[in-house]
Amino acid sequence: MAKGIKQVLSTAKAAKKARAGQDMGKKGKNFNKIAAKADKEYGSKEAGERVAGSIFQKMRKAGKL
């Protein structure tokens, strides 16, 4: 690959790893803590998971996973 191109995890691979229960983020990303904090703020567990999921997808697209 060229030096300027980021290595991006595909959506399908990310979904397969998530279903398998693998930790996809680097140490310190704390998606569970993000989900819990958003759960308190928005009042539902599903909302917290959506917030953590959107942060994960942004990081995936940026090549930070």
Predicted model as a PDB file, atoms N, CA, C, CB and O in Angstrom, pLDDT in the B-factor column:
MODEL        1                                                                  
ATOM      1  N   MET A   1       0.827  -1.179   0.000  1.00 47.00           N  
ATOM      2  CA  MET A   1       0.000   0.000   0.000  1.00 47.00           C  
ATOM      3  C   MET A   1       0.873   1.246   0.000  1.00 47.00           C  
ATOM      4  CB  MET A   1      -0.942  -0.004   1.201  1.00 47.00           C  
ATOM      5  O   MET A   1       2.020   1.228   0.448  1.00 47.00           O  
ATOM      6  N   ALA A   2       0.319   2.293  -0.498  1.00 51.00           N  
ATOM      7  CA  ALA A   2       1.016   3.570  -0.494  1.00 51.00           C  
ATOM      8  C   ALA A   2       1.072   4.113   0.932  1.00 51.00           C  
ATOM      9  CB  ALA A   2       0.322   4.581  -1.443  1.00 51.00           C  
ATOM     10  O   ALA A   2       0.219   3.779   1.755  1.00 51.00           O  
ATOM     11  N   LYS A   3       2.043   4.925   1.222  1.00 53.00           N  
ATOM     12  CA  LYS A   3       2.221   5.440   2.579  1.00 53.00           C  
ATOM     13  C   LYS A   3       1.082   6.350   3.016  1.00 53.00           C  
ATOM     14  CB  LYS A   3       3.527   6.186   2.677  1.00 53.00           C  
ATOM     15  O   LYS A   3       0.789   6.421   4.209  1.00 53.00           O  
ATOM     16  N   GLY A   4       0.436   7.044   2.097  1.00 55.00           N  
ATOM     17  CA  GLY A   4      -0.606   7.991   2.448  1.00 55.00           C  
ATOM     18  C   GLY A   4      -1.966   7.364   2.692  1.00 55.00           C  
ATOM     19  O   GLY A   4      -2.858   8.033   3.213  1.00 55.00           O  
ATOM     20  N   ILE A   5      -2.152   6.108   2.333  1.00 61.00           N  
ATOM     21  CA  ILE A   5      -3.452   5.462   2.462  1.00 61.00           C  
ATOM     22  C   ILE A   5      -3.549   4.793   3.828  1.00 61.00           C  
ATOM     23  CB  ILE A   5      -3.675   4.430   1.326  1.00 61.00           C  
ATOM     24  O   ILE A   5      -2.644   4.066   4.239  1.00 61.00           O  
ATOM     25  N   LYS A   6      -4.660   5.046   4.530  1.00 65.00           N  
ATOM     26  CA  LYS A   6      -4.884   4.453   5.847  1.00 65.00           C  
ATOM     27  C   LYS A   6      -5.429   3.041   5.687  1.00 65.00           C  
ATOM     28  CB  LYS A   6      -5.854   5.318   6.686  1.00 65.00           C  
ATOM     29  O   LYS A   6      -6.182   2.757   4.756  1.00 65.00           O  
ATOM     30  N   GLN A   7      -5.047   2.167   6.596  1.00 76.00           N  
ATOM     31  CA  GLN A   7      -5.595   0.812   6.634  1.00 76.00           C  
ATOM     32  C   GLN A   7      -6.928   0.889   7.366  1.00 76.00           C  
ATOM     33  CB  GLN A   7      -4.606  -0.203   7.337  1.00 76.00           C  
ATOM     34  O   GLN A   7      -6.958   1.176   8.563  1.00 76.00           O  
ATOM     35  N   VAL A   8      -8.034   0.637   6.663  1.00 80.00           N  
ATOM     36  CA  VAL A   8      -9.360   0.766   7.248  1.00 80.00           C  
ATOM     37  C   VAL A   8     -10.001  -0.608   7.355  1.00 80.00           C  
ATOM     38  CB  VAL A   8     -10.243   1.717   6.413  1.00 80.00           C  
ATOM     39  O   VAL A   8     -10.003  -1.380   6.397  1.00 80.00           O  
ATOM     40  N   LEU A   9     -10.550  -0.909   8.543  1.00 80.00           N  
ATOM     41  CA  LEU A   9     -11.264  -2.144   8.787  1.00 80.00           C  
ATOM     42  C   LEU A   9     -12.609  -2.068   8.070  1.00 80.00           C  
ATOM     43  CB  LEU A   9     -11.448  -2.397  10.314  1.00 80.00           C  
ATOM     44  O   LEU A   9     -13.354  -1.108   8.261  1.00 80.00           O  
ATOM     45  N   SER A  10     -12.926  -3.062   7.251  1.00 84.00           N  
ATOM     46  CA  SER A  10     -14.175  -3.020   6.504  1.00 84.00           C  
ATOM     47  C   SER A  10     -15.372  -3.213   7.436  1.00 84.00           C  
ATOM     48  CB  SER A  10     -14.175  -4.091   5.405  1.00 84.00           C  
ATOM     49  O   SER A  10     -15.231  -3.747   8.536  1.00 84.00           O  
ATOM     50  N   THR A  11     -16.525  -2.785   6.996  1.00 82.00           N  
ATOM     51  CA  THR A  11     -17.746  -2.899   7.789  1.00 82.00           C  
ATOM     52  C   THR A  11     -18.071  -4.357   8.073  1.00 82.00           C  
ATOM     53  CB  THR A  11     -18.919  -2.228   7.072  1.00 82.00           C  
ATOM     54  O   THR A  11     -18.448  -4.702   9.193  1.00 82.00           O  
ATOM     55  N   ALA A  12     -17.927  -5.218   7.064  1.00 84.00           N  
ATOM     56  CA  ALA A  12     -18.242  -6.632   7.234  1.00 84.00           C  
ATOM     57  C   ALA A  12     -17.310  -7.295   8.242  1.00 84.00           C  
ATOM     58  CB  ALA A  12     -18.159  -7.354   5.896  1.00 84.00           C  
ATOM     59  O   ALA A  12     -17.760  -8.066   9.090  1.00 84.00           O  
ATOM     60  N   LYS A  13     -16.017  -6.998   8.155  1.00 84.00           N  
ATOM     61  CA  LYS A  13     -15.061  -7.583   9.098  1.00 84.00           C  
ATOM     62  C   LYS A  13     -15.325  -7.085  10.511  1.00 84.00           C  
ATOM     63  CB  LYS A  13     -13.621  -7.253   8.683  1.00 84.00           C  
ATOM     64  O   LYS A  13     -15.218  -7.850  11.469  1.00 84.00           O  
ATOM     65  N   ALA A  14     -15.668  -5.814  10.647  1.00 81.00           N  
ATOM     66  CA  ALA A  14     -15.973  -5.252  11.963  1.00 81.00           C  
ATOM     67  C   ALA A  14     -17.197  -5.939  12.561  1.00 81.00           C  
ATOM     68  CB  ALA A  14     -16.208  -3.730  11.864  1.00 81.00           C  
ATOM     69  O   ALA A  14     -17.208  -6.247  13.753  1.00 81.00           O  
ATOM     70  N   ALA A  15     -18.220  -6.183  11.755  1.00 78.00           N  
ATOM     71  CA  ALA A  15     -19.434  -6.839  12.241  1.00 78.00           C  
ATOM     72  C   ALA A  15     -19.152  -8.282  12.649  1.00 78.00           C  
ATOM     73  CB  ALA A  15     -20.529  -6.800  11.166  1.00 78.00           C  
ATOM     74  O   ALA A  15     -19.664  -8.743  13.669  1.00 78.00           O  
ATOM     75  N   LYS A  16     -18.353  -8.996  11.875  1.00 83.00           N  
ATOM     76  CA  LYS A  16     -18.014 -10.383  12.214  1.00 83.00           C  
ATOM     77  C   LYS A  16     -17.251 -10.454  13.524  1.00 83.00           C  
ATOM     78  CB  LYS A  16     -17.189 -11.025  11.097  1.00 83.00           C  
ATOM     79  O   LYS A  16     -17.537 -11.309  14.361  1.00 83.00           O  
ATOM     80  N   LYS A  17     -16.283  -9.564  13.712  1.00 78.00           N  
ATOM     81  CA  LYS A  17     -15.509  -9.552  14.947  1.00 78.00           C  
ATOM     82  C   LYS A  17     -16.385  -9.183  16.138  1.00 78.00           C  
ATOM     83  CB  LYS A  17     -14.338  -8.578  14.832  1.00 78.00           C  
ATOM     84  O   LYS A  17     -16.224  -9.747  17.220  1.00 78.00           O  
ATOM     85  N   ALA A  18     -17.308  -8.246  15.954  1.00 73.00           N  
ATOM     86  CA  ALA A  18     -18.191  -7.829  17.042  1.00 73.00           C  
ATOM     87  C   ALA A  18     -19.119  -8.970  17.453  1.00 73.00           C  
ATOM     88  CB  ALA A  18     -19.014  -6.598  16.626  1.00 73.00           C  
ATOM     89  O   ALA A  18     -19.342  -9.188  18.643  1.00 73.00           O  
ATOM     90  N   ARG A  19     -19.656  -9.692  16.484  1.00 74.00           N  
ATOM     91  CA  ARG A  19     -20.519 -10.829  16.804  1.00 74.00           C  
ATOM     92  C   ARG A  19     -19.748 -11.937  17.502  1.00 74.00           C  
ATOM     93  CB  ARG A  19     -21.169 -11.371  15.540  1.00 74.00           C  
ATOM     94  O   ARG A  19     -20.301 -12.641  18.347  1.00 74.00           O  
ATOM     95  N   ALA A  20     -18.474 -12.097  17.157  1.00 79.00           N  
ATOM     96  CA  ALA A  20     -17.638 -13.115  17.785  1.00 79.00           C  
ATOM     97  C   ALA A  20     -17.199 -12.699  19.183  1.00 79.00           C  
ATOM     98  CB  ALA A  20     -16.420 -13.398  16.923  1.00 79.00           C  
ATOM     99  O   ALA A  20     -16.682 -13.522  19.937  1.00 79.00           O  
ATOM    100  N   GLY A  21     -17.397 -11.446  19.533  1.00 71.00           N  
ATOM    101  CA  GLY A  21     -17.052 -10.964  20.859  1.00 71.00           C  
ATOM    102  C   GLY A  21     -15.610 -10.524  21.002  1.00 71.00           C  
ATOM    103  O   GLY A  21     -15.122 -10.380  22.123  1.00 71.00           O  
ATOM    104  N   GLN A  22     -14.911 -10.306  19.893  1.00 72.00           N  
ATOM    105  CA  GLN A  22     -13.522  -9.870  19.951  1.00 72.00           C  
ATOM    106  C   GLN A  22     -13.428  -8.391  20.301  1.00 72.00           C  
ATOM    107  CB  GLN A  22     -12.823 -10.141  18.621  1.00 72.00           C  
ATOM    108  O   GLN A  22     -14.294  -7.595  19.939  1.00 72.00           O  
ATOM    109  N   ASP A  23     -12.363  -8.040  21.011  1.00 65.00           N  
ATOM    110  CA  ASP A  23     -12.109  -6.643  21.324  1.00 65.00           C  
ATOM    111  C   ASP A  23     -11.412  -6.032  20.132  1.00 65.00           C  
ATOM    112  CB  ASP A  23     -11.260  -6.483  22.624  1.00 65.00           C  
ATOM    113  O   ASP A  23     -10.268  -6.384  19.843  1.00 65.00           O  
ATOM    114  N   MET A  24     -12.067  -5.128  19.435  1.00 65.00           N  
ATOM    115  CA  MET A  24     -11.535  -4.577  18.198  1.00 65.00           C  
ATOM    116  C   MET A  24     -10.772  -3.284  18.396  1.00 65.00           C  
ATOM    117  CB  MET A  24     -12.641  -4.352  17.231  1.00 65.00           C  
ATOM    118  O   MET A  24      -9.942  -2.918  17.564  1.00 65.00           O  
ATOM    119  N   GLY A  25     -11.040  -2.595  19.480  1.00 64.00           N  
ATOM    120  CA  GLY A  25     -10.364  -1.332  19.696  1.00 64.00           C  
ATOM    121  C   GLY A  25      -9.006  -1.514  20.346  1.00 64.00           C  
ATOM    122  O   GLY A  25      -8.724  -2.547  20.953  1.00 64.00           O  
ATOM    123  N   LYS A  26      -8.188  -0.517  20.211  1.00 63.00           N  
ATOM    124  CA  LYS A  26      -6.905  -0.537  20.897  1.00 63.00           C  
ATOM    125  C   LYS A  26      -7.154  -0.291  22.373  1.00 63.00           C  
ATOM    126  CB  LYS A  26      -5.926   0.522  20.308  1.00 63.00           C  
ATOM    127  O   LYS A  26      -8.228   0.175  22.754  1.00 63.00           O  
ATOM    128  N   LYS A  27      -6.179  -0.596  23.197  1.00 66.00           N  
ATOM    129  CA  LYS A  27      -6.334  -0.398  24.631  1.00 66.00           C  
ATOM    130  C   LYS A  27      -6.647   1.062  24.930  1.00 66.00           C  
ATOM    131  CB  LYS A  27      -5.067  -0.841  25.379  1.00 66.00           C  
ATOM    132  O   LYS A  27      -6.074   1.976  24.337  1.00 66.00           O  
ATOM    133  N   GLY A  28      -7.575   1.256  25.871  1.00 63.00           N  
ATOM    134  CA  GLY A  28      -7.909   2.607  26.285  1.00 63.00           C  
ATOM    135  C   GLY A  28      -9.091   3.222  25.564  1.00 63.00           C  
ATOM    136  O   GLY A  28      -9.447   4.362  25.861  1.00 63.00           O  
ATOM    137  N   LYS A  29      -9.718   2.518  24.629  1.00 68.00           N  
ATOM    138  CA  LYS A  29     -10.856   3.098  23.905  1.00 68.00           C  
ATOM    139  C   LYS A  29     -12.115   3.079  24.754  1.00 68.00           C  
ATOM    140  CB  LYS A  29     -11.100   2.344  22.596  1.00 68.00           C  
ATOM    141  O   LYS A  29     -12.941   3.984  24.637  1.00 68.00           O  
ATOM    142  N   ASN A  30     -12.291   2.058  25.618  1.00 79.00           N  
ATOM    143  CA  ASN A  30     -13.346   2.013  26.636  1.00 79.00           C  
ATOM    144  C   ASN A  30     -14.755   2.195  26.084  1.00 79.00           C  
ATOM    145  CB  ASN A  30     -13.091   3.063  27.661  1.00 79.00           C  
ATOM    146  O   ASN A  30     -15.494   3.056  26.561  1.00 79.00           O  
ATOM    147  N   PHE A  31     -15.135   1.405  25.094  1.00 81.00           N  
ATOM    148  CA  PHE A  31     -16.466   1.540  24.523  1.00 81.00           C  
ATOM    149  C   PHE A  31     -17.554   1.216  25.541  1.00 81.00           C  
ATOM    150  CB  PHE A  31     -16.607   0.640  23.312  1.00 81.00           C  
ATOM    151  O   PHE A  31     -18.647   1.778  25.470  1.00 81.00           O  
ATOM    152  N   ASN A  32     -17.273   0.319  26.487  1.00 82.00           N  
ATOM    153  CA  ASN A  32     -18.264   0.015  27.522  1.00 82.00           C  
ATOM    154  C   ASN A  32     -18.508   1.221  28.420  1.00 82.00           C  
ATOM    155  CB  ASN A  32     -17.808  -1.181  28.365  1.00 82.00           C  
ATOM    156  O   ASN A  32     -19.643   1.491  28.814  1.00 82.00           O  
ATOM    157  N   LYS A  33     -17.435   1.948  28.743  1.00 87.00           N  
ATOM    158  CA  LYS A  33     -17.587   3.148  29.570  1.00 87.00           C  
ATOM    159  C   LYS A  33     -18.336   4.234  28.810  1.00 87.00           C  
ATOM    160  CB  LYS A  33     -16.214   3.671  30.023  1.00 87.00           C  
ATOM    161  O   LYS A  33     -19.151   4.951  29.390  1.00 87.00           O  
ATOM    162  N   ILE A  34     -18.063   4.357  27.516  1.00 87.00           N  
ATOM    163  CA  ILE A  34     -18.765   5.344  26.692  1.00 87.00           C  
ATOM    164  C   ILE A  34     -20.248   5.020  26.658  1.00 87.00           C  
ATOM    165  CB  ILE A  34     -18.187   5.381  25.257  1.00 87.00           C  
ATOM    166  O   ILE A  34     -21.084   5.913  26.799  1.00 87.00           O  
ATOM    167  N   ALA A  35     -20.582   3.731  26.471  1.00 88.00           N  
ATOM    168  CA  ALA A  35     -21.985   3.317  26.423  1.00 88.00           C  
ATOM    169  C   ALA A  35     -22.676   3.567  27.760  1.00 88.00           C  
ATOM    170  CB  ALA A  35     -22.093   1.833  26.046  1.00 88.00           C  
ATOM    171  O   ALA A  35     -23.824   4.011  27.786  1.00 88.00           O  
ATOM    172  N   ALA A  36     -21.993   3.289  28.869  1.00 90.00           N  
ATOM    173  CA  ALA A  36     -22.589   3.492  30.184  1.00 90.00           C  
ATOM    174  C   ALA A  36     -22.843   4.972  30.454  1.00 90.00           C  
ATOM    175  CB  ALA A  36     -21.688   2.908  31.270  1.00 90.00           C  
ATOM    176  O   ALA A  36     -23.885   5.335  31.001  1.00 90.00           O  
ATOM    177  N   LYS A  37     -21.903   5.820  30.077  1.00 92.00           N  
ATOM    178  CA  LYS A  37     -22.072   7.263  30.288  1.00 92.00           C  
ATOM    179  C   LYS A  37     -23.230   7.808  29.443  1.00 92.00           C  
ATOM    180  CB  LYS A  37     -20.764   8.013  29.945  1.00 92.00           C  
ATOM    181  O   LYS A  37     -24.029   8.617  29.917  1.00 92.00           O  
ATOM    182  N   ALA A  38     -23.310   7.353  28.185  1.00 92.00           N  
ATOM    183  CA  ALA A  38     -24.400   7.796  27.313  1.00 92.00           C  
ATOM    184  C   ALA A  38     -25.737   7.243  27.804  1.00 92.00           C  
ATOM    185  CB  ALA A  38     -24.143   7.354  25.857  1.00 92.00           C  
ATOM    186  O   ALA A  38     -26.773   7.891  27.649  1.00 92.00           O  
ATOM    187  N   ASP A  39     -25.716   6.042  28.398  1.00 92.00           N  
ATOM    188  CA  ASP A  39     -26.924   5.445  28.962  1.00 92.00           C  
ATOM    189  C   ASP A  39     -27.486   6.354  30.052  1.00 92.00           C  
ATOM    190  CB  ASP A  39     -26.628   4.033  29.529  1.00 92.00           C  
ATOM    191  O   ASP A  39     -28.691   6.604  30.099  1.00 92.00           O  
ATOM    192  N   LYS A  40     -26.617   6.844  30.920  1.00 94.00           N  
ATOM    193  CA  LYS A  40     -27.064   7.749  31.986  1.00 94.00           C  
ATOM    194  C   LYS A  40     -27.583   9.059  31.412  1.00 94.00           C  
ATOM    195  CB  LYS A  40     -25.920   8.026  32.969  1.00 94.00           C  
ATOM    196  O   LYS A  40     -28.574   9.610  31.893  1.00 94.00           O  
ATOM    197  N   GLU A  41     -26.905   9.554  30.380  1.00 94.00           N  
ATOM    198  CA  GLU A  41     -27.292  10.856  29.812  1.00 94.00           C  
ATOM    199  C   GLU A  41     -28.610  10.791  29.059  1.00 94.00           C  
ATOM    200  CB  GLU A  41     -26.205  11.365  28.882  1.00 94.00           C  
ATOM    201  O   GLU A  41     -29.454  11.676  29.201  1.00 94.00           O  
ATOM    202  N   TYR A  42     -28.792   9.737  28.252  1.00 93.00           N  
ATOM    203  CA  TYR A  42     -29.971   9.655  27.393  1.00 93.00           C  
ATOM    204  C   TYR A  42     -31.084   8.778  27.962  1.00 93.00           C  
ATOM    205  CB  TYR A  42     -29.572   9.134  26.048  1.00 93.00           C  
ATOM    206  O   TYR A  42     -32.201   8.794  27.445  1.00 93.00           O  
ATOM    207  N   GLY A  43     -30.801   8.012  29.018  1.00 93.00           N  
ATOM    208  CA  GLY A  43     -31.849   7.291  29.713  1.00 93.00           C  
ATOM    209  C   GLY A  43     -32.182   5.904  29.206  1.00 93.00           C  
ATOM    210  O   GLY A  43     -33.149   5.311  29.683  1.00 93.00           O  
ATOM    211  N   SER A  44     -31.434   5.358  28.266  1.00 93.00           N  
ATOM    212  CA  SER A  44     -31.708   3.987  27.851  1.00 93.00           C  
ATOM    213  C   SER A  44     -30.427   3.297  27.409  1.00 93.00           C  
ATOM    214  CB  SER A  44     -32.743   3.962  26.721  1.00 93.00           C  
ATOM    215  O   SER A  44     -29.510   3.929  26.884  1.00 93.00           O  
ATOM    216  N   LYS A  45     -30.383   1.993  27.630  1.00 92.00           N  
ATOM    217  CA  LYS A  45     -29.205   1.208  27.273  1.00 92.00           C  
ATOM    218  C   LYS A  45     -28.981   1.224  25.762  1.00 92.00           C  
ATOM    219  CB  LYS A  45     -29.351  -0.237  27.773  1.00 92.00           C  
ATOM    220  O   LYS A  45     -27.841   1.289  25.301  1.00 92.00           O  
ATOM    221  N   GLU A  46     -30.064   1.164  24.996  1.00 93.00           N  
ATOM    222  CA  GLU A  46     -29.954   1.151  23.532  1.00 93.00           C  
ATOM    223  C   GLU A  46     -29.328   2.441  23.015  1.00 93.00           C  
ATOM    224  CB  GLU A  46     -31.335   0.946  22.890  1.00 93.00           C  
ATOM    225  O   GLU A  46     -28.526   2.415  22.082  1.00 93.00           O  
ATOM    226  N   ALA A  47     -29.691   3.563  23.616  1.00 93.00           N  
ATOM    227  CA  ALA A  47     -29.115   4.840  23.200  1.00 93.00           C  
ATOM    228  C   ALA A  47     -27.620   4.869  23.483  1.00 93.00           C  
ATOM    229  CB  ALA A  47     -29.815   6.007  23.913  1.00 93.00           C  
ATOM    230  O   ALA A  47     -26.842   5.378  22.677  1.00 93.00           O  
ATOM    231  N   GLY A  48     -27.221   4.325  24.623  1.00 91.00           N  
ATOM    232  CA  GLY A  48     -25.804   4.254  24.960  1.00 91.00           C  
ATOM    233  C   GLY A  48     -25.025   3.403  23.979  1.00 91.00           C  
ATOM    234  O   GLY A  48     -23.903   3.745  23.606  1.00 91.00           O  
ATOM    235  N   GLU A  49     -25.619   2.291  23.559  1.00 88.00           N  
ATOM    236  CA  GLU A  49     -24.964   1.419  22.584  1.00 88.00           C  
ATOM    237  C   GLU A  49     -24.862   2.090  21.218  1.00 88.00           C  
ATOM    238  CB  GLU A  49     -25.721   0.097  22.460  1.00 88.00           C  
ATOM    239  O   GLU A  49     -23.875   1.905  20.507  1.00 88.00           O  
ATOM    240  N   ARG A  50     -25.881   2.869  20.849  1.00 91.00           N  
ATOM    241  CA  ARG A  50     -25.829   3.591  19.571  1.00 91.00           C  
ATOM    242  C   ARG A  50     -24.726   4.643  19.573  1.00 91.00           C  
ATOM    243  CB  ARG A  50     -27.182   4.254  19.275  1.00 91.00           C  
ATOM    244  O   ARG A  50     -24.031   4.817  18.572  1.00 91.00           O  
ATOM    245  N   VAL A  51     -24.564   5.340  20.684  1.00 91.00           N  
ATOM    246  CA  VAL A  51     -23.520   6.356  20.784  1.00 91.00           C  
ATOM    247  C   VAL A  51     -22.146   5.698  20.676  1.00 91.00           C  
ATOM    248  CB  VAL A  51     -23.645   7.142  22.113  1.00 91.00           C  
ATOM    249  O   VAL A  51     -21.293   6.165  19.920  1.00 91.00           O  
ATOM    250  N   ALA A  52     -21.927   4.617  21.427  1.00 86.00           N  
ATOM    251  CA  ALA A  52     -20.642   3.913  21.369  1.00 86.00           C  
ATOM    252  C   ALA A  52     -20.407   3.344  19.972  1.00 86.00           C  
ATOM    253  CB  ALA A  52     -20.594   2.783  22.421  1.00 86.00           C  
ATOM    254  O   ALA A  52     -19.277   3.344  19.482  1.00 86.00           O  
ATOM    255  N   GLY A  53     -21.465   2.862  19.334  1.00 86.00           N  
ATOM    256  CA  GLY A  53     -21.343   2.326  17.977  1.00 86.00           C  
ATOM    257  C   GLY A  53     -20.979   3.391  16.964  1.00 86.00           C  
ATOM    258  O   GLY A  53     -20.187   3.145  16.054  1.00 86.00           O  
ATOM    259  N   SER A  54     -21.552   4.571  17.116  1.00 89.00           N  
ATOM    260  CA  SER A  54     -21.228   5.640  16.171  1.00 89.00           C  
ATOM    261  C   SER A  54     -19.785   6.105  16.357  1.00 89.00           C  
ATOM    262  CB  SER A  54     -22.197   6.826  16.345  1.00 89.00           C  
ATOM    263  O   SER A  54     -19.105   6.414  15.379  1.00 89.00           O  
ATOM    264  N   ILE A  55     -19.318   6.156  17.587  1.00 87.00           N  
ATOM    265  CA  ILE A  55     -17.923   6.516  17.840  1.00 87.00           C  
ATOM    266  C   ILE A  55     -16.999   5.456  17.249  1.00 87.00           C  
ATOM    267  CB  ILE A  55     -17.662   6.678  19.358  1.00 87.00           C  
ATOM    268  O   ILE A  55     -15.968   5.779  16.661  1.00 87.00           O  
ATOM    269  N   PHE A  56     -17.377   4.184  17.411  1.00 84.00           N  
ATOM    270  CA  PHE A  56     -16.586   3.099  16.840  1.00 84.00           C  
ATOM    271  C   PHE A  56     -16.505   3.228  15.321  1.00 84.00           C  
ATOM    272  CB  PHE A  56     -17.184   1.741  17.228  1.00 84.00           C  
ATOM    273  O   PHE A  56     -15.427   3.076  14.748  1.00 84.00           O  
ATOM    274  N   GLN A  57     -17.631   3.505  14.662  1.00 86.00           N  
ATOM    275  CA  GLN A  57     -17.638   3.609  13.201  1.00 86.00           C  
ATOM    276  C   GLN A  57     -16.797   4.799  12.720  1.00 86.00           C  
ATOM    277  CB  GLN A  57     -19.080   3.742  12.686  1.00 86.00           C  
ATOM    278  O   GLN A  57     -16.117   4.701  11.698  1.00 86.00           O  
ATOM    279  N   LYS A  58     -16.840   5.901  13.436  1.00 88.00           N  
ATOM    280  CA  LYS A  58     -16.015   7.061  13.086  1.00 88.00           C  
ATOM    281  C   LYS A  58     -14.534   6.713  13.182  1.00 88.00           C  
ATOM    282  CB  LYS A  58     -16.341   8.257  14.004  1.00 88.00           C  
ATOM    283  O   LYS A  58     -13.743   7.092  12.319  1.00 88.00           O  
ATOM    284  N   MET A  59     -14.165   5.987  14.238  1.00 84.00           N  
ATOM    285  CA  MET A  59     -12.779   5.585  14.425  1.00 84.00           C  
ATOM    286  C   MET A  59     -12.370   4.570  13.369  1.00 84.00           C  
ATOM    287  CB  MET A  59     -12.571   5.008  15.825  1.00 84.00           C  
ATOM    288  O   MET A  59     -11.238   4.595  12.885  1.00 84.00           O  
ATOM    289  N   ARG A  60     -13.295   3.667  13.007  1.00 83.00           N  
ATOM    290  CA  ARG A  60     -13.010   2.658  11.990  1.00 83.00           C  
ATOM    291  C   ARG A  60     -12.734   3.332  10.649  1.00 83.00           C  
ATOM    292  CB  ARG A  60     -14.184   1.662  11.864  1.00 83.00           C  
ATOM    293  O   ARG A  60     -11.779   2.979   9.957  1.00 83.00           O  
ATOM    294  N   LYS A  61     -13.567   4.298  10.285  1.00 86.00           N  
ATOM    295  CA  LYS A  61     -13.380   5.009   9.014  1.00 86.00           C  
ATOM    296  C   LYS A  61     -12.109   5.828   8.998  1.00 86.00           C  
ATOM    297  CB  LYS A  61     -14.561   5.909   8.738  1.00 86.00           C  
ATOM    298  O   LYS A  61     -11.502   6.018   7.943  1.00 86.00           O  
ATOM    299  N   ALA A  62     -11.700   6.317  10.162  1.00 85.00           N  
ATOM    300  CA  ALA A  62     -10.479   7.112  10.249  1.00 85.00           C  
ATOM    301  C   ALA A  62      -9.226   6.244  10.301  1.00 85.00           C  
ATOM    302  CB  ALA A  62     -10.532   8.007  11.469  1.00 85.00           C  
ATOM    303  O   ALA A  62      -8.109   6.755  10.237  1.00 85.00           O  
ATOM    304  N   GLY A  63      -9.416   4.913  10.417  1.00 81.00           N  
ATOM    305  CA  GLY A  63      -8.274   3.999  10.468  1.00 81.00           C  
ATOM    306  C   GLY A  63      -7.582   3.962  11.806  1.00 81.00           C  
ATOM    307  O   GLY A  63      -6.390   3.666  11.879  1.00 81.00           O  
ATOM    308  N   LYS A  64      -8.310   4.258  12.872  1.00 79.00           N  
ATOM    309  CA  LYS A  64      -7.722   4.298  14.204  1.00 79.00           C  
ATOM    310  C   LYS A  64      -7.953   3.026  15.014  1.00 79.00           C  
ATOM    311  CB  LYS A  64      -8.270   5.465  14.952  1.00 79.00           C  
ATOM    312  O   LYS A  64      -7.631   3.000  16.202  1.00 79.00           O  
ATOM    313  N   LEU A  65      -8.493   1.987  14.419  1.00 70.00           N  
ATOM    314  CA  LEU A  65      -8.729   0.731  15.143  1.00 70.00           C  
ATOM    315  C   LEU A  65      -7.678  -0.292  14.807  1.00 70.00           C  
ATOM    316  CB  LEU A  65     -10.109   0.173  14.825  1.00 70.00           C  
ATOM    317  O   LEU A  65      -7.717  -1.409  15.323  1.00 70.00           O  
TER     318      LEU A  65                                                      
ENDMDL                                                                          
END                                                                             
